[in-house]
């Protein structure tokens, strides 16, 4: 359904005066977004269309498919999402915000289709898959039903409501006060007619919607603990801890999480605030009205991950059935929480099985997965095919800030394999691993041969192997259809996106269309030549589309220059320092080849700018100096202090060729300036961080005017832009 989301980024035509700007050009919106947002907090998956959705704390939703297809939805209200779920194979995504707005997102149209403000605090939400119906539970114990009408494009509140009092009265029990609904789960294979309702105080009811009747009632207060079975603690897998006696008559256990632990909906796993996990037998033996069920020890088994007195709540529970014909008698239970308070943060995977009833349940293996960052959410990705019985193809774990790690499902089904090995979610544009330090986007002239040459290089990158999981399984996200224009070989590369990284590397993408495609990866080194400091973090970039040259500055003061090579050949490499110059011969492959490294200053490079149509390159440094390099002779022309006695970093450089530069500078300085030696070469305007602007001769490096001009008040500058001179006649 993402196929129609993306369109080519054609330049818009506006009715504006030459050199002017139309009002529509000021309507700034996010057109593209790559990577995992740093505030990501919740995930959802469509097992049929193979799309992953990631909700954030600021109201955004990231949708990721295959072939580097990514989309971003932005809610008008910057509120966290507490529920997120796809309408499977329908092209809609439903989210519930912390402000209780139920939002329907249309994936095809890439926009919000409808929003409904609920009149109570929503505490539980679930979609009846295969339909457009949804269950909503609130803080007052009321369960409601809504439906999304695709023709009217709106959410309809249906007249069906079930109060906590009506449910408990039908079950023959009583509640002391209104209890919030903390979980709603449609029972598998019942088409939504039977739904599991969990209340905060531990009461669990399997409710038949069609006849308004309680089918099964479970709850901690009905449990006889003297025969209770406790497994899954820090003891060896399969061992049991002897039961103990307790009087639970007035004891309540607050529910934090729950999930079905069988494909047919006969076993329910419930996590509690005290760190316990209870597996309940939800088989529907019909009780008479007024008779509580669940008093038999055959109805429940307790799992404990730790024997400590103070344990973390069970925040998340997920179930993955075993593969094979007996997948209804075992699987893996994924648990976040239950460990001793203060212990290392882990995600626990318990492999459990039972031969007949729940009383035969045993834990056969336990694995604790260490987390890289604090836990945010997890999701199990099933194998392709819509069956609920499919085993897990992959485990996605989301941690802060915005890190997504993947485990191969083939390892999850084989507990003897090492599960500790997670792979970073592959992103087209890395931001964290490796850490991006700077980036820019540049145009490539479409009327020359350069765009065709870049297309050839990009095509070779596209022929790479599709990502796989560590155990060799296929990548589970395959949804979406990229724009067909992305594959038009008659259109060259007209726009490139360049990023520099902390490890010294450079990555270049074809940004002609919204679906970026890689062009080149330049490592932070020169093959066969040892240059000290060359792999330091990238701190400055510039690209000249006329000469197809790329300049890269780093934190050690080195400036690397790359040039586009259209064929594999030997080229000269120049290493230029303040005192010497070395020339080496090195083999270059088709693509960007490093032709020079300048090391004239032991200070981080803060800005780079090609001038004179790429004939020269200026570099501004942290120490407040500026250097000029000649790209023809690959030599240093000059280096100079911007402001004597000041070490404010140079943050921006611009050059202008102006015939009347003398009068302009004179009007700024109110003094007689020094004339530039060659007005055809122009002058350099240099901006420092303390907002001083210095004008120098671009040939000699001499200052024009004795003092820089600057604002009256102390100011920290960010950037500088030289506006074009308009002919107002």
C-alpha positions as CSV (number, residue, x, y, z in Angstrom):
1,X,0.0,0.0,0.0
2,X,3.0,2.3,0.2
3,X,3.3,2.2,-3.6
4,X,1.4,5.4,-4.1
5,X,3.0,7.2,-1.2
6,X,6.1,8.3,-3.1
7,X,6.3,10.6,-6.1
8,X,9.3,12.1,-7.9
9,X,10.7,15.3,-6.5
10,X,10.1,17.5,-9.5
11,X,10.9,21.1,-9.2
12,X,7.7,23.1,-8.6
13,X,6.9,26.1,-10.8
14,X,5.8,29.2,-9.0
15,X,4.8,32.6,-10.3
16,X,7.5,34.7,-8.8
17,X,9.7,37.6,-9.9
18,X,13.3,36.7,-11.0
19,X,15.3,36.4,-7.8
20,X,12.2,36.5,-5.7
21,X,10.5,33.8,-3.6
22,X,6.9,32.7,-3.8
23,X,4.9,32.3,-0.6
24,X,4.3,28.6,-1.3
25,X,8.0,28.1,-1.0
26,X,7.9,29.0,2.6
27,X,5.5,26.2,3.4
28,X,8.2,24.0,5.0
29,X,7.2,20.4,5.6
30,X,9.1,17.2,6.2
31,X,9.2,15.4,2.8
32,X,11.6,12.6,3.7
33,X,12.7,10.8,6.8
34,X,15.1,7.9,7.1
35,X,16.1,5.9,10.1
36,X,14.5,5.1,13.4
37,X,13.3,8.3,15.3
38,X,15.1,8.8,18.6
39,X,11.9,9.1,20.6
40,X,10.5,5.7,19.3
41,X,8.4,4.0,21.9
42,X,5.9,1.4,20.3
43,X,5.7,-0.9,17.3
44,X,3.1,-2.7,15.2
45,X,3.3,-5.1,12.2
46,X,1.1,-6.1,9.3
47,X,2.0,-9.8,8.7
48,X,0.3,-9.8,5.2
49,X,1.7,-6.6,3.7
50,X,4.9,-7.0,5.7
51,X,5.0,-3.4,7.0
52,X,6.5,-2.3,10.3
53,X,5.1,0.8,12.1
54,X,7.0,2.6,14.8
55,X,5.2,5.3,17.0
56,X,7.1,8.0,18.8
57,X,6.6,10.1,22.0
58,X,6.0,13.2,19.9
59,X,3.2,12.0,17.7
60,X,5.1,10.7,14.7
61,X,4.7,7.3,13.1
62,X,7.4,5.7,11.0
63,X,6.3,3.1,8.5
64,X,9.0,0.8,7.0
65,X,8.7,-1.7,4.2
66,X,11.2,-3.4,1.9
67,X,13.6,-2.0,-0.7
68,X,14.4,1.0,1.5
69,X,10.8,2.2,1.5
70,X,10.1,4.4,4.4
71,X,7.3,6.8,5.2
72,X,6.6,9.3,8.0
73,X,3.2,10.3,9.4
74,X,3.0,13.4,11.7
75,X,0.0,13.8,14.0
76,X,-1.4,17.3,14.5
77,X,-1.0,16.7,18.3
78,X,2.5,16.0,19.5
79,X,1.3,13.3,21.9
80,X,2.8,9.9,22.6
81,X,1.0,6.8,21.1
82,X,-0.1,4.3,23.7
83,X,-1.7,1.9,21.2
84,X,-0.7,1.1,17.6
85,X,-2.2,-1.6,15.4
86,X,-2.7,-2.3,11.7
87,X,-5.9,-3.3,10.1
88,X,-4.2,-6.3,8.4
89,X,-4.0,-6.1,4.6
90,X,-6.4,-3.1,4.5
91,X,-4.0,-0.3,4.2
92,X,-4.9,1.4,7.4
93,X,-3.1,2.0,10.7
94,X,-4.9,2.8,13.9
95,X,-3.2,4.7,16.7
96,X,-4.4,5.8,20.2
97,X,-2.7,8.8,21.7
98,X,-2.2,9.7,25.3
99,X,-4.8,12.3,24.9
100,X,-7.3,9.6,23.9
101,X,-7.5,10.5,20.2
102,X,-8.2,7.5,18.0
103,X,-6.5,8.2,14.7
104,X,-6.9,6.4,11.4
105,X,-4.0,6.6,9.0
106,X,-4.5,5.9,5.3
107,X,-1.2,4.4,4.0
108,X,-2.1,4.8,0.4
109,X,-3.0,8.5,0.6
110,X,-0.2,9.1,3.3
111,X,-2.4,11.1,5.6
112,X,-4.8,10.9,8.5
113,X,-8.2,9.7,7.3
114,X,-10.1,10.4,10.6
115,X,-9.6,11.3,14.2
116,X,-12.1,10.6,17.0
117,X,-11.7,12.1,20.5
118,X,-12.8,9.6,23.1
119,X,-14.7,10.9,26.1
120,X,-12.8,8.7,28.7
121,X,-9.3,7.5,29.3
122,X,-8.7,4.6,27.0
123,X,-6.9,1.8,28.9
124,X,-7.2,-1.1,26.5
125,X,-7.6,-1.4,22.7
126,X,-7.8,-4.3,20.2
127,X,-8.8,-4.8,16.6
128,X,-10.8,-7.8,15.4
129,X,-8.6,-8.7,12.5
130,X,-10.4,-9.4,9.3
131,X,-13.0,-6.8,10.1
132,X,-13.1,-3.0,10.7
133,X,-14.4,-3.5,14.3
134,X,-12.4,-2.5,17.3
135,X,-12.8,-3.0,21.1
136,X,-12.1,-0.1,23.4
137,X,-11.8,-0.4,27.2
138,X,-11.7,2.6,29.5
139,X,-10.8,3.6,33.1
140,X,-14.5,3.1,34.2
141,X,-14.6,-0.6,33.2
142,X,-16.7,0.1,30.1
143,X,-16.0,-1.9,26.9
144,X,-17.2,-0.3,23.7
145,X,-17.2,-1.2,20.0
146,X,-16.3,1.2,17.1
147,X,-16.1,0.5,13.4
148,X,-14.2,2.3,10.7
149,X,-16.5,3.0,7.7
150,X,-14.3,3.0,4.6
151,X,-17.0,4.6,2.5
152,X,-17.8,7.5,4.9
153,X,-14.1,7.5,6.0
154,X,-15.1,7.9,9.7
155,X,-15.2,6.0,12.9
156,X,-18.6,5.0,14.0
157,X,-19.5,4.4,17.7
158,X,-21.7,1.3,17.7
159,X,-24.5,1.0,20.3
160,X,-22.9,-2.1,21.9
161,X,-21.5,-1.3,25.4
162,X,-20.6,-3.6,28.3
163,X,-20.1,-2.2,31.8
164,X,-18.1,-3.9,34.5
165,X,-21.2,-4.3,36.6
166,X,-23.0,-6.1,33.8
167,X,-20.1,-8.4,33.2
168,X,-19.6,-9.3,36.8
169,X,-23.3,-9.7,37.5
170,X,-23.6,-12.1,34.6
171,X,-20.6,-14.0,36.0
172,X,-22.2,-14.1,39.5
173,X,-19.5,-12.1,41.2
174,X,-19.2,-8.6,42.6
175,X,-16.7,-5.7,42.4
176,X,-16.1,-3.4,45.3
177,X,-15.6,-0.4,42.9
178,X,-15.2,0.4,39.3
179,X,-12.1,-1.3,37.9
180,X,-10.3,-0.1,34.8
181,X,-10.0,-2.5,31.9
182,X,-6.3,-3.2,31.4
183,X,-6.5,-5.7,28.5
184,X,-8.8,-6.8,25.7
185,X,-8.0,-9.8,23.6
186,X,-10.3,-11.4,21.0
187,X,-10.1,-15.2,21.4
188,X,-8.5,-16.8,18.4
189,X,-10.8,-18.5,15.8
190,X,-14.0,-17.0,17.3
191,X,-14.2,-14.0,14.8
192,X,-14.4,-11.6,17.7
193,X,-17.5,-13.1,19.2
194,X,-15.6,-14.1,22.3
195,X,-13.3,-11.6,23.9
196,X,-11.0,-11.7,27.0
197,X,-11.5,-8.8,29.3
198,X,-8.9,-8.2,32.1
199,X,-9.6,-5.8,34.9
200,X,-6.8,-4.1,36.9
201,X,-7.6,-5.9,40.2
202,X,-6.8,-9.3,38.6
203,X,-10.3,-10.4,37.5
204,X,-10.3,-12.1,34.1
205,X,-13.4,-12.9,32.1
206,X,-13.9,-14.6,28.8
207,X,-17.0,-12.9,27.5
208,X,-19.4,-14.1,24.7
209,X,-20.5,-10.9,22.9
210,X,-23.2,-12.6,20.9
211,X,-25.2,-13.7,24.0
212,X,-23.8,-11.3,26.6
213,X,-22.6,-14.2,28.9
214,X,-19.5,-14.9,30.8
215,X,-17.9,-18.1,29.5
216,X,-15.0,-18.4,31.8
217,X,-14.1,-16.4,35.0
218,X,-10.6,-16.4,36.4
219,X,-8.9,-14.3,39.0
220,X,-6.2,-14.4,41.7
221,X,-8.7,-14.2,44.6
222,X,-10.2,-17.6,43.5
223,X,-6.8,-19.4,43.5
224,X,-6.0,-22.1,46.0
225,X,-2.2,-21.6,46.4
226,X,-1.6,-24.7,48.5
227,X,-1.4,-26.8,45.4
228,X,0.1,-24.1,43.2
229,X,3.0,-25.0,40.8
230,X,5.8,-22.5,40.5
231,X,8.4,-22.9,37.8
232,X,10.8,-20.8,35.7
233,X,12.8,-19.1,38.4
234,X,16.5,-18.9,38.6
235,X,16.7,-22.7,39.2
236,X,17.5,-25.0,36.3
237,X,14.9,-25.1,33.5
238,X,12.3,-27.7,34.2
239,X,12.8,-27.7,38.0
240,X,9.9,-26.8,40.3
241,X,9.7,-24.9,43.5
242,X,7.5,-26.5,46.1
243,X,4.1,-24.8,46.6
244,X,3.2,-22.9,49.7
245,X,0.0,-22.0,51.6
246,X,-1.6,-18.6,51.7
247,X,-4.9,-17.1,52.3
248,X,-5.7,-15.1,49.2
249,X,-9.3,-14.3,50.1
250,X,-8.8,-10.5,50.2
251,X,-5.6,-10.3,48.2
252,X,-5.7,-8.7,44.7
253,X,-3.0,-8.7,42.1
254,X,-2.7,-5.8,39.7
255,X,-2.4,-6.9,36.0
256,X,0.2,-5.2,33.9
257,X,0.3,-7.3,30.7
258,X,-1.3,-10.3,29.1
259,X,-1.2,-12.4,25.9
260,X,-2.6,-15.7,24.6
261,X,-0.1,-18.5,25.1
262,X,-1.7,-21.0,22.7
263,X,-2.9,-20.8,19.2
264,X,-6.4,-21.9,20.0
265,X,-6.9,-19.5,23.0
266,X,-7.0,-22.1,25.7
267,X,-4.0,-20.7,27.7
268,X,-3.6,-17.1,28.8
269,X,-0.4,-15.6,30.2
270,X,-0.8,-12.8,32.6
271,X,1.9,-10.6,34.1
272,X,1.4,-8.8,37.4
273,X,2.9,-5.8,39.1
274,X,4.7,-7.9,41.7
275,X,6.7,-9.7,39.0
276,X,4.6,-12.9,38.9
277,X,3.4,-14.6,35.7
278,X,0.3,-16.8,35.9
279,X,-0.7,-19.1,33.0
280,X,-4.4,-19.6,33.2
281,X,-6.4,-22.4,31.6
282,X,-9.2,-20.7,29.8
283,X,-11.0,-23.8,28.5
284,X,-14.7,-23.1,28.7
285,X,-16.2,-25.4,31.3
286,X,-19.6,-23.9,31.9
287,X,-20.4,-23.0,35.6
288,X,-23.8,-22.3,37.0
289,X,-24.6,-18.7,37.7
290,X,-23.1,-17.6,41.0
291,X,-20.4,-20.4,41.0
292,X,-16.9,-19.1,40.5
293,X,-14.6,-21.0,38.3
294,X,-10.8,-21.2,38.6
295,X,-10.7,-22.8,42.0
296,X,-8.8,-25.9,40.8
297,X,-5.0,-26.0,40.7
298,X,-5.3,-27.5,37.3
299,X,-6.4,-24.1,36.0
300,X,-3.2,-22.1,36.8
301,X,0.6,-22.3,36.9
302,X,2.8,-19.6,38.2
303,X,6.1,-18.6,36.6
304,X,8.8,-16.7,38.5
305,X,11.9,-15.3,36.9
306,X,13.5,-14.5,40.2
307,X,13.2,-15.6,43.8
308,X,13.9,-12.1,45.1
309,X,11.4,-10.4,47.3
310,X,11.3,-7.2,45.3
311,X,10.9,-7.7,41.5
312,X,10.1,-5.6,38.5
313,X,6.5,-5.6,37.1
314,X,5.9,-7.8,34.1
315,X,5.6,-5.0,31.5
316,X,5.5,-7.0,28.3
317,X,4.4,-10.5,27.4
318,X,4.5,-12.0,23.9
319,X,4.0,-15.6,22.7
320,X,5.5,-17.5,19.8
321,X,4.1,-21.0,19.1
322,X,6.4,-23.9,18.4
323,X,6.6,-25.1,14.8
324,X,5.2,-28.5,13.9
325,X,2.0,-30.4,14.5
326,X,2.0,-29.9,18.3
327,X,2.4,-26.1,18.2
328,X,-0.6,-25.8,20.6
329,X,1.4,-27.5,23.3
330,X,4.4,-25.3,23.6
331,X,6.4,-22.3,22.4
332,X,8.4,-19.4,23.6
333,X,7.2,-16.8,26.1
334,X,9.0,-13.4,25.7
335,X,9.0,-11.4,28.9
336,X,10.2,-7.9,29.9
337,X,10.2,-7.5,33.7
338,X,10.1,-9.9,36.6
339,X,13.7,-9.7,37.5
340,X,15.1,-8.4,40.8
341,X,14.9,-4.6,41.1
342,X,18.3,-3.2,40.3
343,X,19.5,-6.1,38.2
344,X,20.7,-5.8,34.6
345,X,17.9,-4.9,32.1
346,X,17.2,-8.0,29.9
347,X,14.5,-9.6,27.8
348,X,13.8,-13.1,28.9
349,X,12.8,-15.9,26.6
350,X,11.3,-19.0,28.2
351,X,10.7,-22.2,26.2
352,X,7.9,-24.1,27.7
353,X,5.8,-27.1,26.8
354,X,3.1,-29.3,28.2
355,X,2.0,-32.8,27.2
356,X,-1.7,-32.7,28.0
357,X,-3.2,-30.2,30.5
358,X,-1.6,-27.1,31.9
359,X,-0.7,-29.1,35.0
360,X,2.0,-30.9,33.0
361,X,3.6,-27.6,31.9
362,X,7.4,-27.4,32.3
363,X,10.1,-24.9,31.4
364,X,12.8,-26.5,29.2
365,X,15.0,-23.6,28.5
366,X,15.6,-19.9,29.5
367,X,17.7,-17.2,27.7
368,X,18.2,-13.7,28.9
369,X,18.9,-11.2,26.1
370,X,21.0,-8.2,27.1
371,X,19.7,-4.9,25.9
372,X,21.6,-2.1,24.2
373,X,19.9,0.8,25.8
374,X,16.8,1.1,27.9
375,X,13.8,-1.1,26.8
376,X,11.0,0.6,24.8
377,X,9.1,-2.2,23.0
378,X,9.4,-5.5,21.3
379,X,7.5,-7.3,18.5
380,X,7.5,-10.8,17.0
381,X,7.5,-10.9,13.2
382,X,5.8,-14.1,11.9
383,X,6.8,-15.9,8.8
384,X,5.1,-14.9,5.5
385,X,1.5,-15.9,5.4
386,X,-1.5,-14.7,7.4
387,X,-1.8,-17.8,9.6
388,X,-1.8,-17.2,13.4
389,X,0.0,-20.5,13.8
390,X,3.1,-19.4,11.9
391,X,6.3,-19.5,14.0
392,X,8.4,-16.4,14.5
393,X,10.6,-15.3,11.6
394,X,12.3,-12.5,13.6
395,X,12.3,-10.7,17.0
396,X,12.6,-6.9,16.9
397,X,13.6,-5.1,20.1
398,X,13.3,-1.4,20.3
399,X,15.5,0.5,22.8
400,X,16.3,4.1,23.5
401,X,17.3,6.2,21.8
402,X,15.8,5.0,18.5
403,X,17.8,1.7,18.3
404,X,16.2,-1.3,16.7
405,X,17.9,-4.8,17.0
406,X,16.9,-7.9,15.2
407,X,17.2,-11.6,16.2
408,X,16.7,-14.4,13.7
409,X,13.6,-16.5,14.3
410,X,15.5,-19.6,13.3
411,X,17.6,-19.3,16.5
412,X,14.5,-18.6,18.6
413,X,13.1,-22.0,17.8
414,X,16.4,-23.7,18.6
415,X,17.3,-23.0,22.2
416,X,20.7,-24.7,21.8
417,X,21.9,-21.9,19.5
418,X,23.4,-18.6,20.7
419,X,20.7,-16.0,21.0
420,X,22.9,-13.3,22.4
421,X,23.9,-12.2,18.9
422,X,21.6,-9.4,17.6
423,X,22.1,-7.4,14.5
424,X,21.5,-3.8,14.1
425,X,18.4,-3.0,12.0
426,X,19.8,-2.1,8.6
427,X,19.0,1.5,7.7
428,X,19.7,3.1,4.3
429,X,21.0,6.3,5.9
430,X,22.9,5.4,9.1
431,X,22.7,8.0,11.9
432,X,23.8,6.2,15.1
433,X,26.0,3.3,14.0
434,X,28.1,4.8,12.6
435,X,27.4,8.2,14.1
436,X,26.6,10.9,11.5
437,X,28.3,14.2,12.1
438,X,27.4,16.3,9.1
439,X,25.5,16.1,5.8
440,X,24.4,18.1,2.8
441,X,22.4,17.7,-0.4
442,X,23.7,18.9,-3.8
443,X,22.4,19.3,-7.3
444,X,24.1,17.6,-10.3
445,X,23.6,19.3,-13.7
446,X,21.2,17.2,-15.7
447,X,22.5,18.5,-19.1
448,X,25.9,16.9,-18.8
449,X,27.6,13.5,-18.6
450,X,28.1,13.6,-14.9
451,X,24.6,12.5,-14.0
452,X,24.8,9.5,-16.3
453,X,28.2,8.5,-14.8
454,X,26.8,8.6,-11.3
455,X,23.8,6.5,-12.5
456,X,26.2,3.8,-13.7
457,X,27.9,3.8,-10.3
458,X,24.6,3.8,-8.4
459,X,23.4,0.9,-10.6
460,X,26.3,-1.3,-9.5
461,X,25.4,-0.6,-5.8
462,X,21.7,-1.6,-6.4
463,X,22.8,-5.0,-7.6
464,X,24.0,-5.9,-4.1
465,X,22.7,-8.7,-2.1
466,X,19.4,-8.1,-0.2
467,X,19.8,-8.0,3.6
468,X,19.4,-11.3,5.5
469,X,19.4,-12.3,9.1
470,X,22.3,-13.9,10.9
471,X,21.1,-17.5,10.5
472,X,20.5,-17.0,6.8
473,X,16.7,-16.3,7.0
474,X,15.1,-13.9,4.5
475,X,14.6,-10.3,5.6
476,X,11.1,-10.2,7.0
477,X,10.1,-6.6,5.9
478,X,9.2,-6.7,2.2
479,X,6.1,-4.5,1.9
480,X,5.5,-1.5,-0.2
481,X,6.2,-0.7,-3.9
482,X,8.8,2.0,-4.7
483,X,8.1,4.6,-7.3
484,X,8.5,3.2,-10.8
485,X,10.5,6.3,-11.8
486,X,13.2,5.2,-9.4
487,X,14.1,2.4,-11.9
488,X,14.0,4.6,-15.1
489,X,17.5,4.1,-16.5
490,X,17.0,7.0,-18.9
491,X,17.1,9.5,-16.1
492,X,20.5,10.2,-14.5
493,X,21.4,11.2,-11.0
494,X,20.2,14.8,-10.6
495,X,20.6,15.2,-6.9
496,X,22.9,13.6,-4.3
497,X,22.9,13.4,-0.5
498,X,26.3,13.3,1.2
499,X,26.9,12.4,4.8
500,X,30.1,12.4,6.9
501,X,30.6,10.1,10.0
502,X,32.6,9.9,13.2
503,X,34.7,7.1,11.8
504,X,35.9,9.3,9.0
505,X,33.8,7.6,6.3
506,X,31.6,9.3,3.7
507,X,28.4,7.9,2.2
508,X,26.7,9.2,-0.9
509,X,23.1,8.5,-2.1
510,X,21.1,9.2,-5.2
511,X,18.5,11.6,-4.0
512,X,16.8,12.3,-7.3
513,X,13.7,10.5,-5.9
514,X,12.3,10.2,-2.4
515,X,13.5,6.5,-2.2
516,X,17.2,7.1,-1.8
517,X,19.7,4.6,-3.3
518,X,23.3,4.3,-2.4
519,X,26.0,5.6,-4.8
520,X,29.3,5.2,-3.0
521,X,30.9,4.6,0.4
522,X,34.3,6.3,0.9
523,X,36.2,4.9,3.9
524,X,38.3,7.3,6.1
525,X,41.6,6.2,4.6
526,X,43.7,6.2,1.5
527,X,44.4,2.6,0.3
528,X,48.1,1.8,0.6
529,X,49.1,5.2,2.0
530,X,49.4,6.0,5.7
531,X,48.2,9.5,6.6
532,X,48.1,10.4,10.3
533,X,44.7,11.6,11.4
534,X,42.9,10.8,8.2
535,X,40.2,8.7,9.9
536,X,39.2,11.3,12.4
537,X,35.5,12.4,12.6
538,X,34.3,14.3,9.5
539,X,33.5,18.0,10.5
540,X,33.0,19.8,7.1
541,X,31.8,19.0,3.6
542,X,31.4,20.7,0.2
543,X,30.6,19.5,-3.3
544,X,31.3,21.2,-6.6
545,X,28.9,19.9,-9.3
546,X,30.9,21.7,-12.1
547,X,34.1,19.7,-11.5
548,X,32.4,16.8,-9.6
549,X,34.8,17.4,-6.7
550,X,34.1,16.5,-3.1
551,X,36.0,18.2,-0.2
552,X,36.0,16.6,3.3
553,X,37.4,18.2,6.4
554,X,37.9,16.4,9.8
555,X,38.6,17.1,13.4
556,X,42.4,16.7,13.0
557,X,42.5,19.6,10.5
558,X,42.9,17.4,7.4
559,X,41.2,18.2,4.1
560,X,40.6,15.4,1.6
561,X,39.7,16.1,-2.0
562,X,37.9,13.5,-4.1
563,X,37.2,13.6,-7.8
564,X,34.8,11.5,-9.9
565,X,36.6,8.9,-12.0
566,X,34.7,7.4,-14.9
567,X,37.0,4.4,-15.4
568,X,39.5,2.4,-13.4
569,X,43.0,3.8,-13.9
570,X,46.1,5.0,-12.1
571,X,46.1,8.5,-10.7
572,X,48.4,10.8,-8.8
573,X,47.7,11.3,-5.1
574,X,49.1,14.5,-3.5
575,X,49.9,14.8,0.2
576,X,50.4,18.5,1.0
577,X,51.5,19.8,4.4
578,X,52.7,23.2,5.5
579,X,56.3,22.3,4.9
580,X,56.4,19.5,2.2
581,X,54.6,17.9,-0.6
582,X,54.5,14.2,-1.6
583,X,53.2,12.6,-4.8
584,X,52.2,9.0,-5.0
585,X,50.7,6.9,-7.8
586,X,47.7,4.8,-6.8
587,X,45.0,2.7,-8.5
588,X,41.6,4.2,-8.7
589,X,38.3,2.4,-9.3
590,X,35.3,3.9,-11.1
591,X,33.7,6.3,-8.7
592,X,35.0,9.0,-6.4
593,X,38.8,8.8,-6.0
594,X,40.9,10.6,-3.4
595,X,43.4,12.9,-5.3
596,X,44.8,15.0,-2.4
597,X,45.1,15.5,1.3
598,X,46.0,18.9,2.8
599,X,47.4,19.1,6.3
600,X,48.3,22.7,6.9
601,X,46.7,23.3,10.2
602,X,46.5,21.3,13.5
603,X,42.9,22.5,14.2
604,X,39.5,21.1,13.3
605,X,38.0,22.1,10.0
606,X,34.7,23.9,10.5
607,X,33.7,25.0,7.0
608,X,34.7,24.2,3.4
609,X,33.7,26.1,0.2
610,X,34.6,25.6,-3.4
611,X,35.0,29.0,-5.2
612,X,35.7,30.2,-8.7
613,X,33.7,27.4,-10.2
614,X,35.7,24.8,-8.3
615,X,39.1,26.1,-9.2
616,X,39.9,26.9,-5.6
617,X,38.8,25.6,-2.2
618,X,38.6,27.6,1.0
619,X,38.8,26.1,4.5
620,X,37.9,27.7,7.8
621,X,39.3,26.3,11.0
622,X,38.4,26.1,14.7
623,X,41.4,28.3,15.6
624,X,40.1,31.2,13.5
625,X,42.3,30.8,10.5
626,X,41.4,30.5,6.8
627,X,43.3,28.6,4.1
628,X,43.0,28.7,0.3
629,X,43.9,25.7,-1.9
630,X,44.4,25.7,-5.7
631,X,42.6,22.7,-7.2
632,X,44.6,22.9,-10.4
633,X,48.1,22.6,-8.9
634,X,46.8,20.9,-5.7
635,X,48.8,23.3,-3.6
636,X,48.2,25.8,-0.7
637,X,47.8,29.4,-1.9
638,X,47.7,31.1,1.5
639,X,46.5,30.8,5.1
640,X,45.7,33.8,7.3
641,X,44.2,34.9,10.6
642,X,40.7,36.4,10.2
643,X,40.9,38.6,13.3
644,X,44.2,39.2,14.9
645,X,44.1,38.3,18.6
646,X,40.9,36.4,18.3
647,X,40.5,32.6,18.0
648,X,36.8,32.5,17.3
649,X,36.1,29.6,15.0
650,X,35.4,30.3,11.3
651,X,31.9,28.9,10.6
652,X,31.1,30.2,7.1
653,X,32.9,31.4,4.0
654,X,31.4,33.0,0.8
655,X,33.0,34.6,-2.2
656,X,31.7,37.3,-4.5
657,X,33.0,38.9,-7.6
658,X,31.9,42.5,-7.4
659,X,33.2,45.4,-9.5
660,X,32.3,48.0,-6.9
661,X,33.6,46.1,-3.9
662,X,35.7,49.0,-2.8
663,X,32.7,51.3,-2.3
664,X,30.6,48.6,-0.6
665,X,33.3,47.8,1.9
666,X,33.9,51.5,2.4
667,X,30.2,52.0,3.2
668,X,30.4,49.2,5.8
669,X,33.6,50.4,7.4
670,X,33.3,54.2,7.0
671,X,37.0,54.2,6.2
672,X,39.3,54.0,3.2
673,X,39.8,50.3,2.4
674,X,42.7,48.6,0.8
675,X,41.9,47.8,-2.8
676,X,41.9,44.2,-3.8
677,X,44.7,43.2,-6.0
678,X,42.5,41.6,-8.6
679,X,38.8,42.5,-8.7
680,X,38.1,39.7,-11.2
681,X,39.1,37.2,-8.5
682,X,36.7,38.7,-6.0
683,X,36.8,38.8,-2.3
684,X,36.0,36.4,0.5
685,X,33.5,37.1,3.2
686,X,34.3,35.2,6.4
687,X,32.0,34.7,9.3
688,X,33.3,33.7,12.7
689,X,31.2,32.2,15.6
690,X,31.2,35.5,17.5
691,X,29.4,37.1,14.5
692,X,32.4,39.1,13.1
693,X,32.5,39.4,9.3
694,X,35.9,39.8,7.8
695,X,36.5,40.6,4.1
696,X,39.8,39.5,2.5
697,X,41.4,39.4,-0.9
698,X,40.8,35.9,-2.4
699,X,44.2,36.0,-4.2
700,X,46.6,37.3,-1.5
701,X,44.7,36.6,1.7
702,X,45.1,40.3,2.8
703,X,42.3,41.8,4.8
704,X,40.2,44.5,3.1
705,X,39.6,47.1,5.8
706,X,41.4,47.3,9.1
707,X,38.6,46.0,11.3
708,X,35.8,43.5,10.8
709,X,32.2,44.6,11.1
710,X,29.8,43.0,13.6
711,X,26.6,43.5,15.5
712,X,26.6,46.0,18.4
713,X,25.6,43.3,20.9
714,X,27.5,40.1,21.5
715,X,26.0,37.5,19.3
716,X,26.6,33.8,18.4
717,X,26.4,33.4,14.6
718,X,25.0,30.2,13.0
719,X,25.5,30.7,9.3
720,X,25.8,33.2,6.5
721,X,24.2,33.5,3.1
722,X,25.1,36.0,0.4
723,X,21.8,37.2,-1.2
724,X,21.9,37.9,-5.0
725,X,22.1,41.5,-6.1
726,X,18.7,42.4,-7.7
727,X,18.4,44.8,-10.6
728,X,15.5,47.0,-9.4
729,X,15.4,49.2,-12.5
